[in-house]
Amino acid sequence: MSFKNPSKKKLTMVSPVKSLSAMIILSGIATTASADILIGETDSTKLSMYGLLDAGILYQDKVSADGEEKVGLESSGLTPTILGFKGSRSLDNGMNAFFNLEAHFDLDTGMFHGSGDASTDSDDGSGTLLFRRQANLGVNGDWGTVIIGRQYGPGLLAHLGTEPRAFKEQFSNVFAWAYSQYFSSINAATTTDGRNANNDVGIFFKNAVQYRNNINGLDFGVMYSFGGQEGSQKEGDVIAIGAAYNTGPVTLSGSYQNMRDQQTAEDIITSWGVGAAYNAGDLNFKTNYLATENNDANGVLVLDLESVSAGVDWQWNEKNSATLAYYINKDKAPSKSVETKSLVLSNEYTIGESTTVYAQLAHVDADDMGLISQYATSIVASPAPAGETTTLINVGFNFAF
């Protein structure tokens, strides 16, 4: 899909993110909802692979203001479609070394999924992106975990337990998170629109070092991404912090991210969020708040996103789990306040180990708004048309190994 941004430069838009859902780093090494497949082992070293395959059908009653509908194959509905490899090796003093390599592709075409990286092939000239989600190594022990390389930032990870739909692939605030931080990486380096090439939709970061630990129920991470620019360490760098505290039925979450322009060192993205969840047996209540500001390279405000969301999960029998969620995503800048309100209803049916059939519906009511606001307030990969109410239905099949 092509569009023109407010500065009249032609850009090519891809869906830049497929969410994390049930698989993410929380302990230093990526894990999945199912057991990894062991592909090699010695006395001290283990190598394994894992994957998530997800495909379904997506119906949308309006894809444009003239009311045209669309039915098509959707590569991912609950989770991204990924293939990953990881390994660990025992070291001295009770420590372990590990690595993570994780690629993202589209099941409908078999092609690698487009990323939210800088619009050139690579700012450092290193070539075509293969492992979009993870390409890192690290060390862990009783003192915590250090991860070096391309990796998940700690911000979004912190809210997995409090975001109403756990940042699922479709119909969740993974898109508000991503699209509100996307334009900083696709902006051209020669403009003053603001650019941070270390940022891939505010979820993945390269040139990064992260420390993680879990202390008495507090799982947290602190990450720094090196700008790598001549003359100033601040130009193009990123700092991100995320924490989730779980005690009994209550979960609390918080995050903060700051990204600076790679030429002026101006703060171009500042994002923070808080969330809470309460588990009451078969019911799990969640609420989350997210705020993101985008500035250009001169510090002029471009986007001021405020998101409030709430929902409840209901495990209504052994094999079925339903979710009801509501999102109010508002852009308060630069000239008027516009918002998108979204109601989501879904059900997941487990038909075997790590195998799920799902159905999900979203009703989206979007104000008349500009392109950046339309994307930043969206809960779907291809935003519903501005100034319209839109219904989307997605049914699919998810297979994890």
BELQUI-V947571 format. One line per field, one symbol per residue. ss: DSSP state (~ for helix, > for strand, _ for the rest). phi: phi as a letter, one per 20 degrees, with the letter a starting at -180 (. if undefined). psi: psi as a letter, one per 30 degrees, with the letter a starting at -180 (. if undefined). Layout:
ss->???
phi->???
psi->???
//
This chain:
ss->_>>>_____>>>___________>______>_____>>>>>___>>>>>>>>>>>>>>>>_________>>>>>_______>>>>>>>>>_~~~_>>>>>>>>>>______>_____________________>>>>>>>>__>>>>>>>>>_~~~~~_______________~~~~~~___~~~~____________>>___>>>>>>>>>>>>__>>>>>>>>____________>>>>>>>>>>__>>>>>>>>>>>______>>>>>>>>>>>>>>__>>>>>>>>>>>>>_____>>>>>>>>>>>>>>_____>>>>>>>>>>>>______>>>>>>>>>>>>>>>__>>>>>>>>>>>>____~~~~~~____________>>>>>>>>>>>>_
phi->.dbdegemefcdedfebcfelecafccocfccfcffefdabcfcccdbcbacdbbadddcfbdbfenfebcbfdfbcecfeccccbbbbfdflmecdbbcccdccdffdmefffdefgfegafemeoffdefebbbbaccafepcdccpfafffffgfegecfgcllffcmbefffffffceffeefffeddfobcfeddlmddcdldccdcacclneebbcccdffmefnbfffneccbcbbcddbmedcccbbbcbcdfeddmffdcccbbcbbbcecmfdcecbbccccdddefdnefdbcecccbbabeceeafddcdccbcccdcdecedbecbcdcdccbbddedrflccdccbccddddffbfffffffeedcfdgfffmcdcdccccacccdb
psi->kklklfggkklkkljfkkaebfklkfgfkkllflkljkfkkaefkkkllllkkklakkkkfkflfggklkklkkekeelljlklklllkkalgglkkllkkjlklkfffglkkklglkflekfggfakkeieekillaklaffakkkkaklklfdeefgeffkeghhlelhlgfeeeeffgeffffkkfflgfkkjffkjggekklhkkkklljjhfjklkkkkkkegkkfkffjglkkkkkkkkkjbfkkklllkkkkkkfefgkjfkkkllllklkkicfkjkkkkkkkkkklafggkkekikkkklllkkjifaefkklkklkkjkkjglfflkllkkkkkklkkjkgljhkkklkkkkjkjklklleeeeefglglejklkkglkkkkkkkakkkk.
//
